[in-house]
Amino acid sequence: MAEKFLFWIDVSYTEFGIAKFLQEKISADFYVIYDVNHHLKKSFLNQNIVNFKKQWFYWDYLSNINKEPDIEYLKSFEKKYEIDLWKIAFSERIFSDFQKFHNFTRKEILSILEHDCKFFENVLDEVNPNFLIIKLADFHRTQLLVELCKAKGVKVLMLISSRLGFRSYISSSVSKT
């Protein structure tokens, strides 16, 4: 049975290059979640550089954030996967009071988290990947995906810039020092 790789591709496109390289070297199934501007969607849908078996566009699935969140679902999610959703939310710079564009309410934050939890659960249940290839988690959504993958036994391979020179390394966890 072929290995399954799930890629998170954002505006840096680095993981797209990694997918192209891996597809040339190994026989595996490739899946992708794009976190890109909606203007780029058509380009990615029409690309023939990497043969992804299935692709999702994160922003297509984010809908009404003003709906009442399902608190029971969020509680059961936290318990099932041992993920502290408020810890992830408090670390998100977009949700902080220091940014000037929009002050998210508790309800909006919980609605966004509910959306993300359900979306990522559905993708992971459908694909059942062996690996997640992603850059260093820098938003709540990527941190949540990384933690959910770890809880489900998916090997996380994060590309992280080193502190020395123009180098990067691949790791499953982030150094806290």
Secondary structure, DSSP 8 states (H G I E B T S, - for coil): --EEEEEEE-TT-HHHHHHHHHHHH--EEEEEEE---GGGHHHHHH--SS--SEEEEHHHH---TTS---HHHHHHHHHHHT--HHHHHHT-GGGSTT-SS----HHHHHHHHHHHHHHHHHHHHHH--SEEEEE---SHHHHHHHHHHHHTT-EEEEEEE-SSSS-EEEESS----
